[in-house]
Amino acid sequence: MNTEQLVERLITFAEAGNQQKIQLANGSTIQGWVMEITDEALLISSGYSDKVGKDQWINHQDLITAELFYWDNQNDMWSLFIFNK
């Protein structure tokens, strides 16, 4: 998958639900909203304001090995996002 295809899949992921959850291979989980996608990384915000939560950049290599979920409003549950589709 080239960079352009990867960015397109990440855009689809960001638009799949109103919130995203990323479980990284190292065991950490980040839940929030995708704010920006570049050719190198994705920015996710886990807070509601400047005082709560934080913004975190996750590089593409870490995203490829992570499990990605989005909040499915129709079913009120987290749904797995299939990255390599």
C-alpha positions in Angstrom: 0.0 0.0 0.0 1.5 3.3 -1.0 1.3 6.5 1.0 -1.7 7.9 -1.0 -3.7 4.7 -0.5 -2.8 4.7 3.2 -4.0 8.3 3.7 -7.2 7.5 1.8 -7.9 4.5 4.2 -7.2 6.7 7.2 -9.6 9.3 5.9 -12.2 6.6 5.5 -11.5 5.5 9.1 -11.9 9.1 10.4 -15.2 9.4 8.6 -16.5 6.0 9.6 -17.9 7.1 13.0 -18.1 10.1 15.3 -15.3 8.8 17.5 -12.3 6.5 16.9 -10.4 4.1 19.1 -6.9 2.9 18.3 -5.3 -0.1 20.1 -1.6 0.0 19.4 0.6 -3.1 19.3 2.3 -2.0 22.5 -1.0 -2.4 24.4 -1.9 1.2 24.8 -5.4 2.5 23.7 -6.2 6.0 22.5 -9.8 7.0 22.1 -11.0 10.3 20.6 -11.4 12.2 17.4 -9.2 12.3 14.4 -8.1 15.9 13.9 -5.6 15.7 11.1 -4.0 13.2 8.7 -0.6 13.9 7.0 1.6 11.7 4.8 3.5 10.6 7.9 1.0 10.5 10.8 -2.5 10.9 12.2 -3.4 13.4 14.9 -6.1 12.2 17.4 -7.5 14.3 20.2 -8.6 12.5 23.3 -10.0 15.6 25.2 -13.1 17.8 25.2 -11.2 21.1 25.8 -7.7 22.4 26.4 -7.9 21.3 30.0 -8.9 17.7 29.5 -7.2 15.1 27.4 -4.5 15.6 24.9 -3.6 15.6 21.2 -1.3 12.8 20.1 0.4 12.1 16.8 0.6 8.4 15.7 2.8 7.5 12.8 1.5 5.4 10.0 3.8 2.4 10.8 2.2 2.2 14.2 -1.3 2.5 12.7 -0.7 -0.4 10.3 0.0 -2.8 13.2 -2.8 -1.4 15.4 -6.4 -2.4 15.7 -8.7 0.5 14.6 -12.3 0.9 15.8 -15.0 3.5 15.2 -18.2 4.2 17.1 -21.1 2.8 15.1 -24.1 5.1 16.0 -26.6 2.8 14.4 -25.7 -0.2 16.5 -24.4 1.8 19.6 -21.1 -0.2 19.7 -17.5 -0.1 18.7 -16.9 -1.7 15.2 -13.6 -2.9 13.9 -12.3 -1.0 10.9 -10.6 -3.2 8.4 -7.5 -1.3 7.4 -6.3 -3.4 4.4 -9.5 -3.5 2.4 
